């Protein structure tokens, strides 16, 4: 919808959003499953301390809880038919996953008996510093030896994953957004 949308077009769009085919779309069931999944992960990791930090609560628990909240927001926004807003939250979801992978790998690589607290991650958790730029975290993940087989599959086998440039859980959301967009374009 734009500021130039005619009242009858807006009414038509609102009717489509309220209709059972839209409200009953499979994506809402999928989102509920993902929300439950991240909620259970957040709860099950809560009581384990993250090695390499002084945090009492597990770092993964914070991230999984954040992802759960993001998916809940996407669900709510899509139910209201505000499709464009969900793209921003989809990016937040993606960023949360990159941050989680990066922080786990960085802690694994740098935690030792001689380096009991990994300053870079610990300072970030306590708000004393920020994480590196997204580009640097992505490169760290892509070049990490422990993920070499996965990265080879994603980036070197062929270009099907590179073309997507998203993780597997966002595919249904993207598909739904494309369907909604095509519905909008047909009604205009």
N, C-alpha and C positions, 0 to 999 in steps of 0.2 A: 504494500500500500504506500502510496505517496501522498503528498499534500494536494496533489492534483486529482486524486481518486474521486470519482463521482459518487454521490450518496448511494445510488442503486448498485454500483459495483461493490461498495463496502458492505452493503446489506447481503449481496450475493456471496461474498467471501465469508462473512460471518456465518451464514447458513451452511456453507460447505464445511467450515471448521466444526460446527456443532453437529453435523450429520454423523450417523453411525459408521459409515465407511472410513471417515477420517479418525474419529475418536476410538474406533475399534481396530485401528491398524496394528499389525503385529509388532511394530517398533515399540509400542508402549508396553507390551508384555516383555519384550527383550530388555528394555531399559529397566523394568522392575527386577528382572533376574540379575542384571549387572549391579544394580543398587544393592540387592540382597547379598550378592557375592562380595562386593567391597566392604559392606557392613560387617560381614562375618570375618573377613580378613583383618579389618581394623580391630575388631574385638579380640580375635585370637592372637594377635601379635602385641597387643597393648602391654602385657605384663612382662615381656622380655626386654631387657635393657639392650640398647644398641651399643655394640663394642666400638670403642674408638671415640665415644662422646661422654660427656658428663650428664647427659639427659637421663632423667629417671624413666621417662616414658619412651617406648620404642619409636624411632623415626618412621618406620614403615607404617605404623598405626596412624600417625598424623597424615601421611600421604594418602593412605587408603581411605581415611575418613574424608579428606578433602575431595578425592575422586568421587566418592559416594555422593557428597553434597553437590558436586558439579553435575553428575548424572541426574540427580533429583531435579536440579534447576533446568536442565535440558528437557526433561520429561514435562515439567510444569509449563515451560515456555512453548513447547511444541503443542501441548494440549490447548493452549490459548491461540495457537496459529501464528505465533511470532517467530517465523522460521529464520529470518535474518539474524535475530539475536542468538539463536542456538549455534550459529557458526562461531561466534566469539567464545562461547563456552566449550565448544568442541576443541578449539585451539588450547584453551586452558587445560582440558582433559589431556591432550597430547603433551603439553608442557609438563604436567604433573608426572606423567609416566617417564619422560626423559629425565627429570630431576631425580626421581626415585632410582632409576637405573644408574645414573651417574653417581649419586651419593653412595649407593651400595657398592659399586665397583671401586670408587675412590677409597672408601673405608677399608674394603678388602685388601686393596693394594698397599695401603699405608699404615694400617694398624699392626702393631707388634708389641712385644714386651718392652722394647726400647722406645716405642712411640705409642704409649698407652692412650693418649688423647690426640686424635687427628685434628689439628688446629683449624684447618680450612673448613671442615664440615661442622665442627663444634662451634666455631665462631658464627657460622651461618645459622645454626639452630638457635643460638642465643641472641641473634639480631645484631652481632658486632661487625659482621661483614656480609657481603653478598656472594652468591655463587658466580662462577664465570658466565660469560655470555652464552646464550643458547648454542651458538655455532661451535664454541669450544667444547661444551658438554657433548654435543652430538658427535664431534670429531673424536673425542675421547672414547665414547662408546663404540664408534665405528672401527677404531684402531685397536680396541682392546683384544688381546690374545684369547681370553676366555670366551669371547663371542665370535671368534673367527669363522667357525662353521656356519653359524646363523647369518653373519654378515655376508659370507660368501654366497649363501642361498639368496639373500635379499638383493645384494648389489652386483654380484658377478655372474650368477647362473644364467639369468636372462633379465629382461627389464620389466617383467610383470609387476614386481613389488615396487620397483623404483617409480613406475608410472603412478601407482596408487599414492605413494608418499604418506601413507597413514598406517596405523596399526589395525589389526584384524577387527577389533571391537568397534571401530568407528565406521566400518563398511555399511552395516545396517542403518546407521544414523544418516550417513551420506545418501544412501539409497532413498530413504524416506524423505530427506530434504529435497532431493531431485524430483520425487513424485509430487510433493507439495508444490514445488516451483512450477511444474508442468500443469498442475491443476489451476494455479493462479493465472498462468499465461493463457490457458484455454478460456477462462472466464472473463478475460479482459477484452 
